[in-house]
Amino acid sequence: GKLTITKADFTVEAVDYEDTYDAAAHAGGGTATVTDGTTYQYSLDDGETWSDDVPSITNVGEVTYKVKAINSNYNDATAEGTLKVNPKEVTVKATDVTKEYDGQPAELAGATVTGLIGTDTVTYDVAFAVEDITNVQTTADAIIASGAATQGNYSVTYQNGKLTITPAAITIKADD
């Protein structure tokens, strides 16, 4: 008699990842039901070509990949995984300006950006909503911060600033 041993089936599960941008690389991968003697290959082109390079993602976007588990005692197993990085929220807040009345227009003081990682930057503009505000008053939203809502790895929210012009101090001197 002849004894025939056929390969058994086993499964592999791909590593999925989804989170907010954090400037770190996040790798895919796979875990097979049989790990002893199992190797893995990856494809970024729907299985046309395979590589030992584990796919990863750092910047905002999405990568779909296939993982193939290979073991000499089992039929190859494949699975699909997705790696996704979503934009990080950033806020640009126009800096409030307070000045004493002197008849001259106020000067802009820029903006504060919160939520950026490392040395990353976003581009924005700061301007007065109305020109030549010189009277004593407090005006909410008088300083406008603006720019693109999506910038690279960031989703940017803009907050306006307040302009306050306080009364000038006056000195009254009596005649001698």
HUTASUL-V679714 format. One record per residue. N is the residue number from 1. RES is the residue in one small letter. OMEGA is omega in radians with two decimals (* if undefined). Layout:
N|RES|OMEGA / N|RES|OMEGA
This chain:
1|g|3.14 / 2|k|3.11 / 3|l|3.12 / 4|t|3.08 / 5|i|3.13 / 6|t|3.11 / 7|k|3.08 / 8|a|3.05 / 9|d|2.95 / 10|f|-3.06 / 11|t|3.06 / 12|v|3.08 / 13|e|3.13 / 14|a|3.07 / 15|v|3.04 / 16|d|3.09 / 17|y|2.98 / 18|e|3.10 / 19|d|-3.13 / 20|t|3.12 / 21|y|3.12 / 22|d|3.11 / 23|a|3.13 / 24|a|3.07 / 25|a|3.13 / 26|h|-3.02 / 27|a|2.98 / 28|g|3.13 / 29|g|3.13 / 30|g|3.06 / 31|t|-3.14 / 32|a|3.11 / 33|t|3.03 / 34|v|-3.08 / 35|t|-3.11 / 36|d|3.13 / 37|g|-3.11 / 38|t|3.02 / 39|t|-3.07 / 40|y|3.00 / 41|q|-3.03 / 42|y|3.13 / 43|s|3.07 / 44|l|-3.11 / 45|d|3.06 / 46|d|3.04 / 47|g|3.10 / 48|e|3.11 / 49|t|-3.10 / 50|w|-3.10 / 51|s|3.04 / 52|d|-3.10 / 53|d|3.12 / 54|v|3.13 / 55|p|3.08 / 56|s|3.14 / 57|i|3.08 / 58|t|-3.06 / 59|n|-3.13 / 60|v|3.13 / 61|g|-3.10 / 62|e|3.09 / 63|v|3.03 / 64|t|-3.09 / 65|y|3.02 / 66|k|3.02 / 67|v|3.11 / 68|k|3.05 / 69|a|-3.07 / 70|i|3.12 / 71|n|-3.05 / 72|s|-3.13 / 73|n|-3.04 / 74|y|3.00 / 75|n|3.12 / 76|d|3.11 / 77|a|3.12 / 78|t|3.06 / 79|a|3.13 / 80|e|3.11 / 81|g|3.12 / 82|t|3.04 / 83|l|-3.07 / 84|k|3.06 / 85|v|3.14 / 86|n|-3.14 / 87|p|3.07 / 88|k|3.12 / 89|e|3.09 / 90|v|3.11 / 91|t|3.00 / 92|v|-3.11 / 93|k|3.07 / 94|a|-3.12 / 95|t|3.07 / 96|d|3.12 / 97|v|3.04 / 98|t|3.11 / 99|k|3.08 / 100|e|-3.13 / 101|y|3.05 / 102|d|3.13 / 103|g|-3.12 / 104|q|3.10 / 105|p|3.09 / 106|a|3.09 / 107|e|3.12 / 108|l|-3.14 / 109|a|3.08 / 110|g|-3.09 / 111|a|3.05 / 112|t|3.13 / 113|v|3.10 / 114|t|3.07 / 115|g|3.13 / 116|l|3.12 / 117|i|3.06 / 118|g|-3.11 / 119|t|3.11 / 120|d|3.12 / 121|t|2.94 / 122|v|-3.13 / 123|t|-3.13 / 124|y|3.05 / 125|d|3.05 / 126|v|-3.13 / 127|a|3.03 / 128|f|3.12 / 129|a|-3.14 / 130|v|3.13 / 131|e|3.02 / 132|d|3.01 / 133|i|-3.09 / 134|t|-3.10 / 135|n|3.10 / 136|v|-3.12 / 137|q|2.96 / 138|t|-3.10 / 139|t|3.06 / 140|a|3.11 / 141|d|3.12 / 142|a|-3.14 / 143|i|-3.01 / 144|i|2.98 / 145|a|-3.10 / 146|s|3.12 / 147|g|-3.14 / 148|a|-3.13 / 149|a|3.11 / 150|t|3.14 / 151|q|3.11 / 152|g|-3.10 / 153|n|-3.01 / 154|y|2.96 / 155|s|-2.95 / 156|v|3.03 / 157|t|-3.11 / 158|y|3.09 / 159|q|-3.12 / 160|n|3.13 / 161|g|-3.08 / 162|k|3.06 / 163|l|3.10 / 164|t|3.03 / 165|i|-3.08 / 166|t|3.12 / 167|p|3.09 / 168|a|3.07 / 169|a|3.10 / 170|i|3.10 / 171|t|3.11 / 172|i|-3.12 / 173|k|-3.14 / 174|a|3.06 / 175|d|3.10 / 176|d|*
